[in-house]
């Protein structure tokens, strides 16, 4: 399966941001590391905007899947409930209940399912920042079990989100987490590789 259009766009945008904000610094650092002085504003902009791109990628994948599910259950003929285990996972995640009666009312049940999908859309839209909890939400939407969540990726996203918060909520002069351009790029490359493997975004 080829990489999703969402991941293709993410890769393209990350390359563009690298070229604009840190390419020249990477070259200078490589050739004269002893005298190299980083441009913190450009590094901060790079981190901030890459974070936004990753967040957008995750949310767009989730919204696309939720739109697919909504279409599937929007009108008869409805799928068999047994083929949709995600219904009860979503209900648990949202603290919602579904009709459970031996006198099964298909229309009433699927009205509740559509309400549940709206709640899930709201959860995705209310997401703020890249973190392990974000990965859990998107993973569940995309059909992964809790035992399939990549804990290393979750930890890396949480750390990256916290570092983005440093530059978003502090004066640049008080931010201590900005690294050399090569280190900032390495963090991004690691996350990109982990996302590619986790979501099977094969080129």
KELUMGU-513953 format. One record per residue: residue in one letter; z negated, y, x negated of N, C-alpha, C in turn; residue number from 1. Coordinates in steps of 0.02 Angstrom, whole numbers. Layout:
N
+--------+--------+--------+--------+--------+--------+--------+--------+--------+--------+-----+
| residu |   n_zz |   n_yy |   n_xx |  ca_zz |  ca_yy |  ca_xx |   c_zz |   c_yy |   c_xx | num |
+--------+--------+--------+--------+--------+--------+--------+--------+--------+--------+-----+
|      A |      Z |      Y |      X |      Z |      Y |      X |      Z |      Y |      X | NUM |
...
+--------+--------+--------+--------+--------+--------+--------+--------+--------+--------+-----+
END
This chain:
203
+--------+--------+--------+--------+--------+--------+--------+--------+--------+--------+-----+
| residu |   n_zz |   n_yy |   n_xx |  ca_zz |  ca_yy |  ca_xx |   c_zz |   c_yy |   c_xx | num |
+--------+--------+--------+--------+--------+--------+--------+--------+--------+--------+-----+
|      X |      0 |    -60 |    -42 |      0 |      0 |      0 |      0 |     63 |    -44 |   1 |
|      X |     47 |    109 |    -33 |     49 |    169 |    -74 |    -10 |    215 |    -60 |   2 |
|      X |    -22 |    261 |   -106 |    -75 |    310 |    -96 |    -62 |    351 |    -33 |   3 |
|      X |   -116 |    369 |      1 |   -109 |    409 |     62 |    -83 |    479 |     45 |   4 |
|      X |    -53 |    511 |     95 |    -30 |    580 |     84 |    -88 |    625 |     67 |   5 |
|      X |   -148 |    608 |     91 |   -207 |    649 |     76 |   -224 |    645 |      2 |   6 |
|      X |   -220 |    586 |    -27 |   -237 |    578 |    -97 |   -183 |    608 |   -141 |   7 |
|      X |   -121 |    600 |   -122 |    -65 |    631 |   -159 |    -75 |    707 |   -163 |   8 |
|      X |    -94 |    736 |   -106 |   -107 |    809 |   -104 |   -167 |    827 |   -147 |   9 |
|      X |   -219 |    785 |   -145 |   -278 |    798 |   -186 |   -260 |    798 |   -260 |  10 |
|      X |   -224 |    748 |   -282 |   -204 |    744 |   -353 |   -163 |    805 |   -373 |  11 |
|      X |   -116 |    823 |   -331 |    -72 |    880 |   -345 |   -113 |    945 |   -350 |  12 |
|      X |   -158 |    955 |   -304 |   -198 |   1016 |   -304 |   -246 |   1018 |   -363 |  13 |
|      X |   -273 |    960 |   -382 |   -318 |    958 |   -440 |   -280 |    975 |   -505 |  14 |
|      X |   -219 |    949 |   -510 |   -178 |    966 |   -569 |   -162 |   1040 |   -571 |  15 |
|      X |   -148 |   1068 |   -513 |   -133 |   1140 |   -510 |   -194 |   1182 |   -531 |  16 |
|      X |   -252 |   1163 |   -507 |   -313 |   1200 |   -525 |   -330 |   1192 |   -599 |  17 |
|      X |   -318 |   1133 |   -626 |   -329 |   1123 |   -698 |   -283 |   1168 |   -739 |  18 |
|      X |   -220 |   1170 |   -719 |   -172 |   1211 |   -755 |   -190 |   1285 |   -752 |  19 |
|      X |   -215 |   1306 |   -695 |   -230 |   1377 |   -686 |   -294 |   1399 |   -719 |  20 |
|      X |   -346 |   1357 |   -716 |   -412 |   1379 |   -736 |   -438 |   1352 |   -803 |  21 |
|      X |   -415 |   1293 |   -824 |   -446 |   1267 |   -885 |   -397 |   1241 |   -937 |  22 |
|      X |   -332 |   1239 |   -922 |   -285 |   1211 |   -971 |   -288 |   1247 |  -1038 |  23 |
|      X |   -285 |   1313 |  -1036 |   -286 |   1351 |  -1099 |   -351 |   1341 |  -1136 |  24 |
|      X |   -406 |   1338 |  -1100 |   -471 |   1328 |  -1132 |   -476 |   1258 |  -1163 |  25 |
|      X |   -447 |   1209 |  -1129 |   -446 |   1142 |  -1157 |   -410 |   1140 |  -1224 |  26 |
|      X |   -353 |   1175 |  -1228 |   -315 |   1177 |  -1290 |   -354 |   1212 |  -1346 |  27 |
|      X |   -385 |   1268 |  -1329 |   -424 |   1305 |  -1378 |   -483 |   1265 |  -1402 |  28 |
|      X |   -518 |   1233 |  -1355 |   -576 |   1191 |  -1373 |   -555 |   1135 |  -1420 |  29 |
|      X |   -497 |   1104 |  -1406 |   -474 |   1048 |  -1446 |   -457 |   1069 |  -1517 |  30 |
|      X |   -426 |   1127 |  -1525 |   -401 |   1148 |  -1590 |   -450 |   1190 |  -1631 |  31 |
|      X |   -501 |   1218 |  -1599 |   -549 |   1259 |  -1637 |   -618 |   1255 |  -1604 |  32 |
|      X |   -644 |   1195 |  -1603 |   -707 |   1184 |  -1567 |   -765 |   1222 |  -1598 |  33 |
|      X |   -762 |   1234 |  -1663 |   -818 |   1268 |  -1697 |   -825 |   1340 |  -1672 |  34 |
|      X |   -770 |   1372 |  -1657 |   -772 |   1443 |  -1637 |   -758 |   1453 |  -1562 |  35 |
|      X |   -752 |   1398 |  -1526 |   -734 |   1403 |  -1456 |   -791 |   1432 |  -1414 |  36 |
|      X |   -773 |   1480 |  -1371 |   -820 |   1509 |  -1322 |   -789 |   1501 |  -1253 |  37 |
|      X |   -824 |   1465 |  -1211 |   -796 |   1450 |  -1144 |   -796 |   1512 |  -1100 |  38 |
|      X |   -746 |   1516 |  -1056 |   -744 |   1568 |  -1005 |   -779 |   1539 |   -943 |  39 |
|      X |   -842 |   1558 |   -933 |   -882 |   1527 |   -881 |   -856 |   1541 |   -811 |  40 |
|      X |   -826 |   1599 |   -801 |   -801 |   1616 |   -735 |   -744 |   1569 |   -715 |  41 |
|      X |   -700 |   1553 |   -763 |   -645 |   1508 |   -748 |   -670 |   1437 |   -737 |  42 |
|      X |   -719 |   1417 |   -776 |   -748 |   1350 |   -767 |   -783 |   1344 |   -700 |  43 |
|      X |   -818 |   1397 |   -681 |   -852 |   1396 |   -616 |   -802 |   1393 |   -559 |  44 |
|      X |   -748 |   1431 |   -565 |   -696 |   1430 |   -513 |   -664 |   1361 |   -508 |  45 |
|      X |   -652 |   1331 |   -566 |   -623 |   1263 |   -567 |   -668 |   1214 |   -530 |  46 |
|      X |   -732 |   1213 |   -547 |   -779 |   1167 |   -515 |   -784 |   1179 |   -440 |  47 |
|      X |   -789 |   1242 |   -421 |   -798 |   1260 |   -351 |   -737 |   1239 |   -310 |  48 |
|      X |   -677 |   1252 |   -336 |   -617 |   1237 |   -298 |   -601 |   1162 |   -298 |  49 |
|      X |   -615 |   1127 |   -352 |   -606 |   1055 |   -353 |   -652 |   1022 |   -301 |  50 |
|      X |   -714 |   1046 |   -298 |   -761 |   1021 |   -248 |   -732 |   1028 |   -178 |  51 |
|      X |   -704 |   1086 |   -164 |   -674 |   1098 |    -98 |   -616 |   1051 |    -84 |  52 |
|      X |   -576 |   1036 |   -135 |   -520 |    990 |   -127 |   -544 |    919 |   -112 |  53 |
|      X |   -595 |    896 |   -147 |   -621 |    829 |   -135 |   -652 |    824 |    -66 |  54 |
|      X |   -689 |    875 |    -47 |   -720 |    876 |     20 |   -666 |    874 |     74 |  55 |
|      X |   -613 |    913 |     64 |   -558 |    915 |    113 |   -523 |    847 |    117 |  56 |
|      X |   -513 |    815 |     60 |   -482 |    749 |     59 |   -521 |    699 |    100 |  57 |
|      X |   -586 |    696 |     89 |   -628 |    648 |    125 |   -628 |    662 |    200 |  58 |
|      X |   -634 |    725 |    218 |   -637 |    743 |    289 |   -570 |    731 |    324 |  59 |
|      X |   -515 |    745 |    290 |   -450 |    734 |    320 |   -437 |    659 |    332 |  60 |
|      X |   -458 |    617 |    285 |   -451 |    545 |    296 |   -490 |    522 |    357 |  61 |
|      X |   -551 |    548 |    364 |   -593 |    529 |    420 |   -564 |    554 |    486 |  62 |
|      X |   -542 |    616 |    488 |   -513 |    643 |    549 |   -450 |    605 |    570 |  63 |
|      X |   -410 |    587 |    521 |   -349 |    550 |    537 |   -366 |    482 |    568 |  64 |
|      X |   -416 |    448 |    541 |   -436 |    383 |    569 |   -466 |    391 |    639 |  65 |
|      X |   -507 |    442 |    648 |   -537 |    454 |    714 |   -483 |    470 |    766 |  66 |
|      X |   -432 |    507 |    745 |   -376 |    522 |    791 |   -340 |    458 |    811 |  67 |
|      X |   -332 |    413 |    763 |   -300 |    348 |    778 |   -341 |    307 |    827 |  68 |
|      X |   -406 |    307 |    817 |   -450 |    269 |    862 |   -451 |    300 |    932 |  69 |
|      X |   -452 |    366 |    935 |   -452 |    399 |   1001 |   -388 |    382 |   1040 |  70 |
|      X |   -333 |    380 |   1005 |   -270 |    364 |   1038 |   -272 |    292 |   1065 |  71 |
|      X |   -304 |    248 |   1027 |   -307 |    177 |   1046 |   -349 |    166 |   1108 |  72 |
|      X |   -400 |    208 |   1120 |   -445 |    197 |   1176 |   -440 |    251 |   1230 |  73 |
|      X |   -388 |    291 |   1227 |   -383 |    348 |   1273 |   -361 |    327 |   1343 |  74 |
|      X |   -325 |    271 |   1349 |   -301 |    251 |   1415 |   -287 |    176 |   1415 |  75 |
|      X |   -285 |    146 |   1475 |   -269 |     74 |   1480 |   -198 |     61 |   1456 |  76 |
|      X |   -184 |      0 |   1434 |   -231 |    -57 |   1427 |   -276 |    -48 |   1366 |  77 |
|      X |   -340 |    -58 |   1376 |   -388 |    -50 |   1322 |   -391 |   -113 |   1279 |  78 |
|      X |   -407 |   -105 |   1214 |   -416 |   -164 |   1172 |   -480 |   -202 |   1192 |  79 |
|      X |   -484 |   -264 |   1172 |   -544 |   -303 |   1183 |   -601 |   -274 |   1141 |  80 |
|      X |   -659 |   -268 |   1170 |   -716 |   -240 |   1135 |   -732 |   -281 |   1072 |  81 |
|      X |   -721 |   -346 |   1075 |   -736 |   -389 |   1018 |   -693 |   -374 |    957 |  82 |
|      X |   -637 |   -339 |    967 |   -593 |   -321 |    911 |   -611 |   -253 |    881 |  83 |
|      X |   -663 |   -222 |    908 |   -681 |   -154 |    886 |   -755 |   -150 |    867 |  84 |
|      X |   -776 |   -183 |    814 |   -847 |   -180 |    794 |   -871 |   -110 |    776 |  85 |
|      X |   -823 |    -66 |    760 |   -841 |      2 |    741 |   -876 |     39 |    798 |  86 |
|      X |   -864 |     19 |    860 |   -895 |     53 |    917 |   -971 |     54 |    910 |  87 |
|      X |  -1000 |     -3 |    895 |  -1073 |     -7 |    892 |  -1101 |     23 |    827 |  88 |
|      X |  -1060 |     21 |    774 |  -1081 |     54 |    712 |  -1084 |    130 |    723 |  89 |
|      X |  -1033 |    157 |    756 |  -1032 |    229 |    770 |  -1091 |    248 |    816 |  90 |
|      X |  -1103 |    206 |    866 |  -1158 |    221 |    913 |  -1224 |    223 |    876 |  91 |
|      X |  -1234 |    176 |    831 |  -1296 |    175 |    792 |  -1302 |    238 |    748 |  92 |
|      X |  -1246 |    257 |    717 |  -1247 |    315 |    673 |  -1262 |    379 |    711 |  93 |
|      X |  -1238 |    384 |    773 |  -1247 |    444 |    813 |  -1309 |    441 |    858 |  94 |
|      X |  -1344 |    386 |    857 |  -1402 |    379 |    902 |  -1381 |    379 |    975 |  95 |
|      X |  -1322 |    352 |    989 |  -1296 |    352 |   1057 |  -1301 |    282 |   1087 |  96 |
|      X |  -1299 |    278 |   1153 |  -1301 |    213 |   1187 |  -1235 |    201 |   1222 |  97 |
|      X |  -1219 |    137 |   1231 |  -1159 |    117 |   1267 |  -1178 |     74 |   1327 |  98 |
|      X |  -1139 |     77 |   1381 |  -1155 |     36 |   1439 |  -1160 |    -38 |   1420 |  99 |
|      X |  -1212 |    -71 |   1443 |  -1222 |   -142 |   1426 |  -1248 |   -176 |   1489 | 100 |
|      X |  -1201 |   -198 |   1530 |  -1219 |   -228 |   1595 |  -1171 |   -285 |   1609 | 101 |
|      X |  -1197 |   -338 |   1640 |  -1153 |   -395 |   1655 |  -1099 |   -376 |   1705 | 102 |
|      X |  -1111 |   -323 |   1746 |  -1060 |   -298 |   1791 |  -1018 |   -246 |   1753 | 103 |
|      X |   -975 |   -271 |   1711 |   -938 |   -230 |   1664 |   -889 |   -184 |   1700 | 104 |
|      X |   -895 |   -119 |   1685 |   -850 |    -69 |   1712 |   -809 |    -42 |   1653 | 105 |
|      X |   -748 |    -65 |   1649 |   -706 |    -48 |   1591 |   -696 |     28 |   1584 | 106 |
|      X |   -681 |     62 |   1639 |   -668 |    133 |   1636 |   -730 |    172 |   1613 | 107 |
|      X |   -788 |    153 |   1640 |   -850 |    186 |   1620 |   -866 |    174 |   1547 | 108 |
|      X |   -854 |    113 |   1525 |   -869 |     96 |   1455 |   -825 |    138 |   1408 | 109 |
|      X |   -762 |    142 |   1422 |   -717 |    178 |   1376 |   -723 |    253 |   1382 | 110 |
|      X |   -748 |    278 |   1438 |   -765 |    350 |   1441 |   -820 |    364 |   1390 | 111 |
|      X |   -869 |    319 |   1387 |   -924 |    327 |   1339 |   -899 |    320 |   1266 | 112 |
|      X |   -852 |    276 |   1256 |   -823 |    267 |   1189 |   -788 |    331 |   1167 | 113 |
|      X |   -751 |    362 |   1212 |   -718 |    425 |   1195 |   -768 |    480 |   1180 | 114 |
|      X |   -822 |    482 |   1217 |   -875 |    531 |   1202 |   -905 |    518 |   1133 | 115 |
|      X |   -911 |    454 |   1117 |   -938 |    435 |   1051 |   -892 |    458 |    995 | 116 |
|      X |   -828 |    452 |   1005 |   -780 |    474 |    954 |   -782 |    550 |    945 | 117 |
|      X |   -794 |    585 |    998 |   -802 |    658 |    993 |   -864 |    674 |    952 | 118 |
|      X |   -917 |    637 |    962 |   -978 |    647 |    922 |   -965 |    634 |    849 | 119 |
|      X |   -926 |    583 |    834 |   -910 |    568 |    765 |   -867 |    623 |    734 | 120 |
|      X |   -821 |    650 |    773 |   -782 |    707 |    748 |   -827 |    766 |    732 | 121 |
|      X |   -876 |    777 |    775 |   -923 |    832 |    762 |   -963 |    819 |    698 | 122 |
|      X |   -982 |    756 |    687 |  -1019 |    739 |    625 |   -977 |    756 |    564 | 123 |
|      X |   -913 |    738 |    567 |   -869 |    752 |    510 |   -860 |    827 |    502 | 124 |
|      X |   -850 |    863 |    556 |   -839 |    936 |    553 |   -901 |    973 |    528 | 125 |
|      X |   -960 |    945 |    542 |  -1023 |    977 |    521 |  -1042 |    960 |    449 | 126 |
|      X |  -1004 |    915 |    419 |  -1019 |    897 |    350 |  -1016 |    959 |    306 | 127 |
|      X |  -1063 |    964 |    260 |  -1065 |   1022 |    216 |  -1075 |   1000 |    144 | 128 |
|      X |  -1020 |    997 |    108 |  -1024 |    980 |     37 |  -1010 |    907 |     24 | 129 |
|      X |  -1000 |    892 |    -40 |   -986 |    825 |    -63 |  -1051 |    794 |    -88 | 130 |
|      X |  -1068 |    737 |    -59 |  -1130 |    703 |    -79 |  -1127 |    631 |    -56 | 131 |
|      X |  -1177 |    592 |    -75 |  -1178 |    522 |    -56 |  -1177 |    512 |     19 | 132 |
|      X |  -1211 |    555 |     56 |  -1213 |    550 |    129 |  -1143 |    561 |    158 | 133 |
|      X |  -1105 |    605 |    127 |  -1036 |    616 |    148 |   -995 |    553 |    139 | 134 |
|      X |  -1004 |    521 |     82 |   -967 |    459 |     69 |   -985 |    405 |    120 | 135 |
|      X |  -1049 |    402 |    138 |  -1070 |    352 |    188 |  -1035 |    365 |    254 | 136 |
|      X |  -1035 |    427 |    277 |  -1004 |    444 |    341 |   -930 |    427 |    341 | 137 |
|      X |   -894 |    448 |    289 |   -822 |    436 |    287 |   -808 |    362 |    280 | 138 |
|      X |   -849 |    327 |    241 |   -839 |    255 |    231 |   -846 |    217 |    297 | 139 |
|      X |   -897 |    235 |    336 |   -908 |    202 |    400 |   -850 |    216 |    448 | 140 |
|      X |   -826 |    277 |    449 |   -769 |    294 |    491 |   -708 |    252 |    472 | 141 |
|      X |   -700 |    240 |    407 |   -641 |    204 |    383 |   -651 |    128 |    384 | 142 |
|      X |   -706 |    106 |    413 |   -715 |     35 |    424 |   -752 |     -4 |    371 | 143 |
|      X |   -782 |     31 |    323 |   -821 |     -4 |    272 |   -892 |    -16 |    296 | 144 |
|      X |   -921 |    -71 |    274 |   -991 |    -84 |    290 |  -1037 |    -48 |    241 | 145 |
|      X |  -1100 |    -41 |    260 |  -1147 |     -7 |    216 |  -1154 |    -43 |    149 | 146 |
|      X |  -1146 |   -109 |    151 |  -1151 |   -147 |     89 |  -1089 |   -142 |     45 | 147 |
|      X |  -1038 |   -108 |     70 |   -976 |    -98 |     31 |   -973 |    -29 |     -1 | 148 |
|      X |  -1020 |     14 |     14 |  -1019 |     82 |    -14 |  -1032 |     80 |    -89 | 149 |
|      X |   -989 |    113 |   -126 |   -995 |    115 |   -199 |  -1051 |    163 |   -218 | 150 |
|      X |  -1108 |    135 |   -239 |  -1166 |    176 |   -254 |  -1155 |    221 |   -314 | 151 |
|      X |  -1115 |    199 |   -361 |  -1100 |    240 |   -420 |  -1059 |    301 |   -399 | 152 |
|      X |  -1009 |    290 |   -356 |   -970 |    347 |   -331 |  -1014 |    393 |   -291 | 153 |
|      X |  -1057 |    366 |   -249 |  -1103 |    407 |   -209 |  -1146 |    451 |   -254 | 154 |
|      X |  -1172 |    422 |   -308 |  -1214 |    460 |   -354 |  -1175 |    514 |   -390 | 155 |
|      X |  -1113 |    499 |   -409 |  -1071 |    549 |   -443 |  -1053 |    606 |   -396 | 156 |
|      X |  -1039 |    590 |   -333 |  -1023 |    643 |   -284 |  -1085 |    686 |   -271 | 157 |
|      X |  -1143 |    655 |   -266 |  -1204 |    694 |   -255 |  -1217 |    741 |   -313 | 158 |
|      X |  -1209 |    716 |   -374 |  -1219 |    758 |   -433 |  -1169 |    815 |   -435 | 159 |
|      X |  -1106 |    799 |   -420 |  -1054 |    850 |   -421 |  -1067 |    903 |   -367 | 160 |
|      X |  -1089 |    881 |   -309 |  -1105 |    928 |   -256 |  -1163 |    973 |   -274 | 161 |
|      X |  -1213 |    946 |   -308 |  -1270 |    987 |   -329 |  -1248 |   1038 |   -381 | 162 |
|      X |  -1204 |   1018 |   -426 |  -1179 |   1065 |   -477 |  -1136 |   1119 |   -445 | 163 |
|      X |  -1099 |   1101 |   -394 |  -1061 |   1152 |   -357 |  -1109 |   1201 |   -324 | 164 |
|      X |  -1166 |   1175 |   -298 |  -1216 |   1218 |   -268 |  -1246 |   1267 |   -317 | 165 |
|      X |  -1252 |   1246 |   -380 |  -1278 |   1291 |   -432 |  -1237 |   1355 |   -437 | 166 |
|      X |  -1171 |   1347 |   -437 |  -1129 |   1406 |   -446 |  -1119 |   1444 |   -380 | 167 |
|      X |  -1131 |   1410 |   -324 |  -1121 |   1443 |   -259 |  -1181 |   1486 |   -240 | 168 |
|      X |  -1240 |   1470 |   -266 |  -1301 |   1502 |   -243 |  -1340 |   1538 |   -298 | 169 |
|      X |  -1311 |   1542 |   -357 |  -1345 |   1576 |   -412 |  -1298 |   1624 |   -447 | 170 |
|      X |  -1327 |   1673 |   -479 |  -1287 |   1715 |   -524 |  -1261 |   1671 |   -580 | 171 |
|      X |  -1199 |   1683 |   -601 |  -1168 |   1641 |   -652 |  -1210 |   1639 |   -716 | 172 |
|      X |  -1243 |   1694 |   -732 |  -1284 |   1696 |   -792 |  -1344 |   1651 |   -790 | 173 |
|      X |  -1363 |   1628 |   -730 |  -1421 |   1585 |   -721 |  -1402 |   1511 |   -712 | 174 |
|      X |  -1337 |   1497 |   -714 |  -1314 |   1428 |   -705 |  -1315 |   1393 |   -773 | 175 |
|      X |  -1351 |   1337 |   -775 |  -1357 |   1301 |   -839 |  -1318 |   1236 |   -840 | 176 |
|      X |  -1283 |   1220 |   -785 |  -1249 |   1155 |   -782 |  -1176 |   1158 |   -802 | 177 |
|      X |  -1149 |   1217 |   -816 |  -1079 |   1221 |   -835 |  -1070 |   1195 |   -906 | 178 |
|      X |  -1025 |   1148 |   -914 |  -1013 |   1116 |   -978 |   -949 |   1144 |  -1010 | 179 |
|      X |   -931 |   1114 |  -1066 |   -868 |   1132 |  -1098 |   -810 |   1111 |  -1052 | 180 |
|      X |   -752 |   1142 |  -1060 |   -695 |   1124 |  -1017 |   -679 |   1049 |  -1018 | 181 |
|      X |   -683 |   1018 |  -1076 |   -668 |    947 |  -1081 |   -718 |    906 |  -1040 | 182 |
|      X |   -782 |    927 |  -1039 |   -833 |    891 |  -1000 |   -822 |    901 |   -926 | 183 |
|      X |   -804 |    962 |   -905 |   -791 |    975 |   -834 |   -731 |    934 |   -811 | 184 |
|      X |   -680 |    931 |   -852 |   -621 |    891 |   -833 |   -638 |    817 |   -830 | 185 |
|      X |   -680 |    793 |   -875 |   -698 |    723 |   -876 |   -736 |    703 |   -812 | 186 |
|      X |   -780 |    748 |   -789 |   -816 |    734 |   -726 |   -767 |    726 |   -669 | 187 |
|      X |   -719 |    771 |   -665 |   -669 |    769 |   -612 |   -626 |    706 |   -618 | 188 |
|      X |   -603 |    691 |   -678 |   -562 |    632 |   -688 |   -599 |    568 |   -668 | 189 |
|      X |   -663 |    565 |   -685 |   -702 |    506 |   -666 |   -706 |    498 |   -591 | 190 |
|      X |   -720 |    553 |   -556 |   -726 |    550 |   -483 |   -658 |    532 |   -452 | 191 |
|      X |   -604 |    560 |   -478 |   -538 |    544 |   -452 |   -522 |    470 |   -461 | 192 |
|      X |   -537 |    443 |   -518 |   -524 |    372 |   -530 |   -566 |    328 |   -484 | 193 |
|      X |   -628 |    348 |   -473 |   -672 |    309 |   -430 |   -648 |    313 |   -357 | 194 |
|      X |   -626 |    371 |   -335 |   -599 |    378 |   -267 |   -537 |    335 |   -259 | 195 |
|      X |   -494 |    336 |   -310 |   -432 |    297 |   -307 |   -447 |    223 |   -297 | 196 |
|      X |   -494 |    198 |   -335 |   -511 |    127 |   -330 |   -546 |    111 |   -264 | 197 |
|      X |   -593 |    154 |   -245 |   -634 |    141 |   -186 |   -593 |    141 |   -122 | 198 |
|      X |   -547 |    188 |   -117 |   -506 |    193 |    -56 |   -437 |    160 |    -65 | 199 |
|      X |   -429 |    123 |   -120 |   -367 |     87 |   -133 |   -306 |    133 |   -131 | 200 |
|      X |   -313 |    190 |   -164 |   -259 |    239 |   -166 |   -212 |    223 |   -225 | 201 |
|      X |   -175 |    169 |   -216 |   -131 |    146 |   -270 |    -70 |    190 |   -274 | 202 |
|      X |    -52 |    213 |   -334 |      7 |    256 |   -341 |     71 |    223 |   -316 | 203 |
+--------+--------+--------+--------+--------+--------+--------+--------+--------+--------+-----+
END
